[in-house]
């Protein structure tokens, strides 16, 4: 089934990306001052362990009604080498030097990595985005009172500039729901849960994201991390 997923479905899934950060994704520092909100969210998801990650493997899955699509990744963050694995092909490339084929594939990698690690990714993207924080806001799916962080990306650079994301979380700073708004439009483009968190190499990652009626599920399998400790 996954080989015959329509191009329209694939395009609808590969909508989430983030502006390429100028901050090195391989660097973390032990906080010496009061953490910012972005840091609190990142550290709640195991950011202090990021330097220990030598290799991260994951499979990005999408179920929409009766259709299924998946692609797998092997990421070596210290060298920024990525291997993309689909039913049709396998491609290994360096994110430091990409040709046109690698650049196109990297757009899918950024999308999938963002779904997997957005609570950490937003800290990496701090210099290329703006944020707005609200408290005591009704979450769109659970209707619970939560905090809300809106992250809006700049109009230049990246694969889909200008997009906005609303993160909903409680006092533990763990994201429970989010809203994606393409080009920072007012109406949501997609609303899903963040759930089924698991520990992978010291990172706290959500394995499942689904919409309200369950007709759309985006989830991760094959999560593995090789660490230096």
N, C-alpha and C positions, 0 to 999 in steps of 0.2 A: 504493500500500500504506500509505503513512504516514498518509493521511487516515482510514483505517479501523482504526488501532491502537486496541485496546480501552482503556477507561478504567482497567481493572485494571493494564495494562502501564504506562500513564502514571503512575498513582499509585505503582507500584513503582519507577519511575525517579526521580520527584521526591521522594526521601527524604533527600537530603543537603542540609542547609542549615546555616547557622551563625548564632549569635546576633549581632544587629546591634551592631557595635562602636561604642564611644564615641569611639575614636581616629579622627581624620579620615583617610580613605583617600587623600587628596590630599597628605599631608604626609610627607616623609621627612627625615631629618637624617643628615649624615655622622657615622659613629660616632667618638667621641673616647675610648672606653674599651674594655675587653675585651668582646667581643660575648657576649650571652647565647646559649643554644642556639637559641631561636626566631629571633634575629637572624642567627645563622650559617646556618640553613636558608633564611631569606628572602633574605639576600645571595647565597647560592649560586645562587639563582634570579633574580638580577638586580635585586633590590630597589633598589639605588642608582640605577637608571635610571627608577624609577617616576614621578618628578616630570616627566620628559620626555614622558610619554604624554599626548597630547591626545585621541586617539580610539582605541578598541580594537574591532575587529570579529571575531566568531567564530561558527561554526555548531556547535551541540551535536547530535551524532548518537548514536543508540542502535540497535544491531542485536541482536535477541534471536531466535534460531532463524531463521525466515523473515520476521520483521517488522522494519520500519524506521521510525524516527521521527526528525524533526529540527526544530530551531527556531534562528533566527539572532538575533544581538544586535549592536547598535551602541551602545557605551558611551562617553560623554564624561565621564571621571572628575572633571575640574576643575569642571564645572557640575553633575555627577551627573545628567545627562540620559541616559535609556535608550530605545532603540527596539527593540521586540520584533517579530520578523517570523516568522509561521508561514504554513502553507498557507491558513489561513482568514482571517487578519487581520494588520494592522500597527498597532501602538500605540506612541506616543511619550509619555513621561511624565517628570516630575522626581521623583527619589527623596526630595527635600526636602519635597514636598507631594503626597500620593497620595490619590486617592479609592478606593472599594472595589474597582473594577476594576483600577486600577494596583497596589493592594496585593496582590491575588491574583496578578497577573502578576509582580510583584516577587519573590514566593516562588520562582517558576521561575528568575528571573534569579539570585537568591542561590545556588540549587542549582547552576546551570550554571557560575557564576563560581567557586564553591568547587571544583568538579571541575577547572576550568582553572588556578586560582591558589591552591590550598590552602596550599602552602608559604609563600606571602606572607600569605595571609588569616589564618593562625593568629597572626601577629604583630599584625595589626590587632585581632584578637579577644582579645588577651592579658588585658585587664581583665575580660572576661566568661567566662573559662575557667580551668580548672586543668590542670596538666601533671605528668607523671611520666616520668622518663627512665631507661632501662635500657640496659646494654651487654651485648654477647655474648649476643644472643637469636636463636633460630632463626626466620628469616623463614618465613611460612606457606606460600608457594608455591615459592620457589627452594630452601628449606631451608638457605640460607647463613646464616652468623653475621653479624648486623648489629646496629646500635643501634636502639632502639625508643623512640619518643616517643608517649605517650598524651595526647591532648587531650580533656578532658571539659568540655562546656558546661553552664552553670548551668541551674537548673530553671525560671527565669523569663525571659521575653522571647524574641524570635526566633520562627521558624516551627516549629521542632521542638526545643524545649528539652530538655536532659538527654542529648543524644546524645554518643557517644564515638567517637574515631578513633585507631587505632594506626598510626603512620607508621614504616616500616622504611627505614633508610638506612645507608650506609657512611661512611667517613671524609671523603668529598667533600660530605656533607650533602645529596646529591641523593636524593629519595625514589624508591625502587624498587618498593615494594609498600605497600598499606595495607589496613586492616580497618575497616569501618564497623560499629558496634554501636549499634543503635537503643535509645534510653533507657538507655544504659550497661549493657545486659544482657551477661552473660558470653559467650554464644554469638555468633559473628559473624553479622551480617545480610548482609554482602557482603564479598568479598575480591577485589581486582583488582591488576593490575600498574600501574605508572607507567612508561611507556616512550616511545620515539620522540620524544625531546626536540628542540625547535627554538628558534631565537632569533627573537623577535618584538619589535622595538623595544627590544632590549637585555634583554628578559625571557626567561628560560629556561623554556619551557612544555612539558609532556608532552602529545603529541597522542593517545596511545593508552592505553586502560585495558581489560583483558580478564580474564575469569575463567580458571580453570585449564584447562577443556576447550574454551575458545574459543566456547562457545555464547552468551556475552554479551560484546558489545563496545561500549564507550562511547568515542567519539573526536571530535576537533575538525577541522573543515575551514574554509577561508576565513579563516584567521588573518591579520589585517592590523593594523598599528599606524601611526598618524600621530603623529610626535613633533615636539617643538619644536627638536630639534637635527638 
